[in-house]
Amino acid sequence: MANLLTLTLAYPTEAIERGDTLIEAGEARGELFVLVSGALKVERDGVEIARITEPGTLVGEMSVLLGTDHSATVTALTPVEVRHIEDGLHWLEQSPIAALHVATLACQRLDATSALLVELKKENAGNREQGFLERLFGTVTGAEHRA
């Protein structure tokens, strides 16, 4: 399967300076970005939740797919180059291979999150946080979790 850098060769590349914001939480412009080079920091409600350094990583897909505002702010940690896809939803509709990449990415993230939740649940068996973990399981699985 072709990678996202190959699939986005026709799209313009933009340079982002260190410290500049690529995506602002609360905005929704329908754009997608593919990291070409550099490092990005992802923050949600002031908490760093990820660093993106792998060329070919897609950024902004949650907002595009869910039709919601961005839930996180993405800032350049270094000088960054990204490919800019102005109408992300249209691009995904026109490119089944790209849509498959995004579906695979979402499944990988869900798998990693559910594995982490299982580990947390095992570590915290009988603790006060157990009710919170039950709610998290329900959110991740899309079903109410019963002990």
LUMTORKOL-384063 format. One record per residue (C-alpha): z, y, x; residue in three letters. Coordinates in steps of 0.25 Angstrom, whole numbers, padded with zeros to 4 digits, always signed. Example, Ala and Ser with C-alpha at 12.3 -4.5 7.8 and 13.67 -1.06 7.14 Angstrom:
+0031-0018+0049Ala +0029-0004+0055Ser 
//
This chain:
+0000+0000+0000Met -0004+0014+0005Ala +0008+0023+0009Asn +0010+0036+0003Leu +0006+0044+0015Leu -0008+0037+0014Thr -0008+0039-0001Leu -0005+0054+0000Thr -0015+0058+0011Leu -0023+0067+0002Ala -0011+0075-0002Tyr -0007+0088+0006Pro +0004+0087+0016Thr +0015+0098+0016Glu +0024+0102+0027Ala +0039+0104+0024Ile +0048+0111+0034Glu +0062+0106+0037Arg +0072+0110+0027Gly +0061+0113+0016Asp +0062+0107+0002Thr +0051+0097-0002Leu +0057+0094-0016Ile +0068+0102-0023Glu +0077+0094-0033Ala +0075+0099-0047Gly +0060+0102-0045Glu +0049+0094-0051Ala +0035+0097-0046Arg +0029+0083-0047Gly +0026+0083-0032Glu +0027+0071-0022Leu +0028+0071-0007Phe +0025+0061+0003Val +0032+0063+0016Leu +0023+0063+0028Val +0033+0067+0039Ser +0047+0073+0041Gly +0060+0070+0034Ala +0065+0074+0020Leu +0079+0075+0014Lys +0081+0071-0001Val +0094+0078-0007Glu +0099+0076-0022Arg +0110+0085-0026Asp +0113+0089-0012Gly +0114+0075-0007Val +0104+0069+0003Glu +0099+0056-0003Ile +0087+0053+0006Ala +0079+0057+0018Arg +0064+0055+0018Ile +0057+0052+0032Thr +0047+0041+0029Glu +0033+0046+0029Pro +0026+0042+0016Gly +0039+0044+0008Thr +0036+0050-0006Leu +0045+0062-0011Val +0047+0067-0025Gly +0043+0055-0033Glu +0055+0054-0041Met +0053+0067-0048Ser +0038+0064-0050Val +0040+0051-0056Leu +0052+0055-0065Leu +0046+0068-0069Gly +0059+0075-0065Thr +0064+0085-0055Asp +0066+0081-0041His +0080+0075-0040Ser +0081+0078-0025Ala +0078+0089-0015Thr +0069+0085-0003Val +0070+0093+0010Thr +0063+0092+0023Ala +0072+0088+0034Leu +0061+0090+0045Thr +0047+0096+0044Pro +0041+0087+0033Val +0026+0084+0029Glu +0024+0078+0015Val +0012+0075+0007Arg +0012+0083-0006His +0008+0077-0019Ile +0008+0088-0030Glu +0007+0079-0042Asp +0015+0067-0039Gly +0014+0060-0052Leu -0001+0062-0053His -0003+0056-0039Trp +0006+0044-0043Leu -0002+0042-0055Glu -0015+0042-0047Gln -0010+0033-0036Ser -0005+0020-0040Pro -0002+0016-0025Ile +0007+0029-0024Ala +0014+0026-0037Ala +0017+0012-0032Leu +0023+0018-0019His +0032+0027-0028Val +0036+0015-0037Ala +0039+0007-0024Thr +0047+0018-0018Leu +0055+0019-0031Ala +0058+0004-0032Cys +0062+0004-0017Gln +0072+0016-0020Arg +0078+0009-0032Leu +0079-0004-0025Asp +0087+0003-0013Ala +0095+0010-0023Thr +0099-0002-0031Ser +0102-0010-0018Ala +0111+0002-0014Leu +0118+0002-0027Leu +0121-0013-0026Val +0127-0011-0013Glu +0136+0000-0018Leu +0140-0008-0030Lys +0144-0019-0021Lys +0152-0010-0012Glu +0159-0003-0023Asn +0162-0015-0032Ala +0175-0012-0040Gly +0175+0003-0036Asn +0175+0015-0045Arg +0161+0018-0041Glu +0156+0005-0048Gln +0153+0013-0061Gly +0145+0023-0054Phe +0137+0011-0047Leu +0135+0005-0061Glu +0128+0018-0066Arg +0120+0018-0053Leu +0115+0004-0056Phe +0111+0007-0070Gly +0103+0020-0065Thr +0096+0012-0054Val +0093+0000-0063Thr +0089+0008-0075Gly +0099+0000-0084Ala +0114+0001-0087Glu +0121-0008-0077His +0132-0017-0082Arg +0142-0024-0073Ala 
//
